[in-house]
Amino acid sequence: MKSLKPLSLTLLVALGTTLAQDVKTYAEGITPADLKENLSILASDAMEGRATGSRGQKMAAAFIRHHFESLGLKGPVNGSYYQPVELYATTPAEIYVTAGGVRVNNFTDVLYLGSADSRGEQKSAVVFVGKASEAELAQVDLTGKAALVMMESLMSMRTWRTTADLLRNKGASMVFLTSNQPTDDFRKLVDQLQGFLSQGNLGLKRPDPNNPNKGMFILDRTVAEKIMGQSMEKLTKAMNGEAAKLPLKKLKPGSVAYSTKVNTRVVASENVLGYLEGTDKKDEVVVITSHYDHVGKNPGTTGDVINNGADDDGSGTVAVMEMASEFARAKKDGKGPRRSILFMTVTAEEIGLLGSEYYAANPIFPIEKTVVDINIDMIGRNDPEHAGKSDYVYVIGADKLSSELHEINERNNATYTQLAFDYTYNDENHPTNLYKRSDHWNFAKLGIPIVFYFDGIHEDYHKVTDEVSKIDFEILAKRARAAFYTAWEVANREERLKVDKK
Ligand SMILES: [Zn+2]
């Protein structure tokens, strides 16, 4: 290496200082007032809670697009700021079970959980498999027949899916779950699940109506009795413990007719992307994300029914918008980032991280050139654990794939923002599983380093009370600046972030 002359050294030090002043100038351009101005629009009642596919979501998208456009960012999707994300909504239609000549409709004494199906009524023999123990399953042949299983309790929903999968693997064409527990109150189960199940499902994959039936019926015991033409007492006796007296294979199969018609409709939504081209390393891309969708309106018409999502994730979205403003301003001043930056506010996060999943599967810029995802989801509030000490933020994921990212994030915070970084949720074994619960996860899965900023879970989470009036804009600005400093260094440093873990 060539030795530096004293003059060059002085020059370098001076240059270093200038750069440090630059980043501070722009980071401090992210102000509480600007954040408030944008959030007051984005999380207003007019946006109707920004549910994916809704009018409010489209209005929010237009608002963000207009902002990107006004900054001079480019729309990178064939000239557009929108990446269309097509979703498929499935909702229960004609669903019933007919047994012993009686038709029982969905949400009365039967509940159906399953995907799209446009076939009409199906008729089937039904084999009772007791508790579906290995010994019991050895006695029966399920091929092409439906299976009826006696659960410990219908209230332990976690076991539904695994039980159904087990029986399908044994050849069952449909799975019926019931229980002989007198404590199981089917009405309560319906009350608990009807609202949720009626809304149906939104997914990225077009459901195949000709290959459906990953579904299952949950039955009140009276319906199970009708299907088998046997009393609950008799069925209970036939179960494993008393198999010697009444082996399952001697039990006459029951019969059933059922329909599991689920309708499918297309819901059009969009990710909103703004692109700022870099200088000498423009092929490499820094991605900065938030989700602009939220959970929409509550059913009902009285009182406040709008989930404004001011914190979730209005706060992250206005932070991304302000970061875009400042990087764009720096570029106009001739201090634009060396790497390119993609500001992306995604849709459909609340229904399963679908907007970011879509981007990860259909990236606009090559995944191998994507250097980092800096994700912000809720940074405008305090959680009860930090009551009265607001200068904190949870940092999640920064050290998982790249030690450098963690180090950069820590160092910039120590130099500039001095927030208390709380790593509680960084533990992958933490029961909240937050490392996998926002959009960064779809990047991390591909081996792209990520850092996720988050304020914690508070009492207004996913409620109509998540409103602009409850946001602390001072702390929101501070947290947005922390993300900005890290983004600035990752975008401008000589070396691309190294992936040195996993
Ligand atoms: Zn969120």
Boltz pocket constraint, residues with backbone or C-beta under 6 A from the ligand:
constraints:
  - pocket:
      binder: B
      contacts: [[A, 291], [A, 312], [A, 313], [A, 349], [A, 377], [A, 378]]
      max_distance: 6.0
